[in-house]
Amino acid sequence: MMMKTFVKKRRDVTEEELTDLLSFCQLLPGASSTQTITLIGYKRGGFLLSVITFLIWITPACLMMGGLSFLVHYIDRKALHTDIFKFLQPMAVGFLLYATWNAYRIAVNNTITRIIMIVAALVVYLFFKTPWVFPIVLVAAGVVTNFSDKRIPEKETPVKKIKWTNIWVFAFVFLLAGFLSETARKQNWENRRAFNLFENFYRFGSLVFGGGQVLVPMMYEQFVTREKTQYMTGEELLTGAGFVQGIPGPVFSMASYAGGMAMRNEGKGKQALGVLVGTVAIFLPSALLVLFFYPIWSNLKKYVVVYRSLEGINAATVGLMLASAIYLARDISLLDLNTISYVNIVVMFSTTIVLSTTRIPTPIIALVCLLLGWIF
């Protein structure tokens, strides 16, 4: 969707720039899609536009997921898993195939990059649920393409001053959240759960690699299986995890739902506070880290060792995208030789073809898939 909207239609960034942004954001913990969107705003209009872009991107999903925490007990649980969403997954695979092909044409153009792409796709697919696999694969790919110095000779690069404000804020908030959470617990503060939740979500947002799919298991372990912080049942958490797949926006908005659910027994006002705490704490690390590291990354790219690394990092990113498409497709009925499997195949490849050859807006494609889910 970013490729089609920001590159093909609006031309806010080039294909090379978008691939570079995606590669960079995969190296950082936090919400990768949110960080990429934020950086597109940063490149187009500086810090202020990046903040506005960030807020506009996260607000709709967080409002919907926070609202769900108030409504979940009044809605039939089965209704949240209705088949109307069943063709969104093959549609998502179609989006990934389209993005992978576009990135492949740019980043994979010689033998070493093809090898890196294949190896990265295989490793990421096999260890998809291991969050550290994403940065490890990207860093390893960057090392590999530095073995040759024939393509890009060494040259002197001026060192630019680094602004440390964001990283100091990030570290200060991380330590302060931990201190206040522990103090609130020991001294039994009246609003201690809000402090505990802020620390939980800020830690998740600071340590999660691999996007929102890795976040759900961490929340399950923290809020369902731990006896002292057992704020909801497994069914309640997974209901939110299923619902977040059917709405637009970042999967990290799941924290808005979990924050509301964790505070629901303390009154509507405290529940709204839980939604706000979950939203702010989960996304704040992503924003601070990406806006601190990207200027450094832009400076580092001028050094030949980093510039050479980009060739491998971008090729590995294509492998990551390919692995994601395959991983997502494995849970779709494609080979069952029934009506649903045929429709899944048509939806998957039709999405890729429509994105590649037409100017049909992506929301229209999603609406068509929802309509198909209602019909079939």
HUVENQUI-V335872 format. One record per run of one state. SS is the DSSP state (alpha for helix, beta for strand, coil for the rest). FROM is the first residue (numbers start at 1). LEN is the number of residues. If there is no record, write none. Layout:
ss=SS from=FROM len=LEN
ss=SS from=FROM len=LEN
This chain:
ss=coil from=1 len=1
ss=alpha from=2 len=8
ss=coil from=10 len=5
ss=alpha from=15 len=12
ss=coil from=27 len=5
ss=alpha from=32 len=43
ss=coil from=75 len=2
ss=alpha from=77 len=4
ss=coil from=81 len=2
ss=alpha from=83 len=3
ss=coil from=86 len=2
ss=alpha from=88 len=20
ss=coil from=108 len=3
ss=alpha from=111 len=16
ss=coil from=127 len=6
ss=alpha from=133 len=12
ss=coil from=145 len=20
ss=alpha from=165 len=23
ss=coil from=188 len=4
ss=alpha from=192 len=16
ss=coil from=208 len=4
ss=alpha from=212 len=14
ss=coil from=226 len=8
ss=alpha from=234 len=11
ss=coil from=245 len=6
ss=alpha from=251 len=12
ss=coil from=263 len=1
ss=alpha from=264 len=3
ss=coil from=267 len=1
ss=alpha from=268 len=33
ss=coil from=301 len=3
ss=alpha from=304 len=26
ss=coil from=330 len=9
ss=alpha from=339 len=19
ss=coil from=358 len=4
ss=alpha from=362 len=14
ss=coil from=376 len=1
